Amino acid sequence: MANKDIYLVAFYHMKPRPGVKTSVKGWMDDKNNITYDESVEITRGLKKNTAMAKVVLNLSKKTVDRNSWGTERTFNEYFKHYFMGYHKYVTTVMTQLDAEYMNSMLDEMQAELDAAKEPEAVIE
């Protein structure tokens, strides 16, 4: 039986930061010399190239199927991250899969933005 779940699959490609002298031995040992390009796919079912992905989110079940970054991030944390960069695509898919979840996440993200904008109270 074919897997019909919808996935967000994220690939990361490592490259040197601009200005880094790659001819110097050990340039890759310093994490500040490296940057990543992110490419994201939304697919129905898993493809062969998914084995190369750093992050795989099952949007249908709202689970993190793969996280190769070695961090403990929840589905909601990843969802917010990818929504910020790919909101057009994520909104289209999630509205069809689970409109109630999408609306609750939009409300949560808006509340976080509003809280960040509020000036801190001045203590005299």
Long-range contacts (C-beta under 8 A, 24 or more apart in sequence): 2-45, 3-45, 3-46, 4-44, 4-45, 4-60, 5-44, 5-45, 5-58, 5-59, 5-60, 5-61, 6-42, 6-43, 6-44, 6-58, 6-59, 6-60, 6-93, 6-97, 7-42, 7-43, 7-44, 7-45, 7-46, 7-50, 7-56, 7-57, 7-58, 7-59, 7-60, 7-65, 8-40, 8-41, 8-42, 8-55, 8-56, 8-57, 8-59, 8-82, 8-90, 9-40, 9-41, 9-42, 9-43, 9-46, 9-47, 9-50, 9-53, 9-55, 9-56, 9-57, 10-38, 10-39, 10-40, 10-53, 10-54, 10-55, 10-56, 10-57, 10-82, 11-38, 11-39, 11-40, 11-41, 11-52, 11-53, 11-54, 12-36, 12-37, 12-38, 12-39, 12-54, 13-37, 13-39, 38-85, 40-82, 40-85, 40-86, 40-89, 42-89, 42-90, 42-93, 57-82, 59-93, 59-94, 59-97, 60-97, 62-98, 62-101, 76-105, 76-108, 79-105, 80-105, 80-109, 83-109
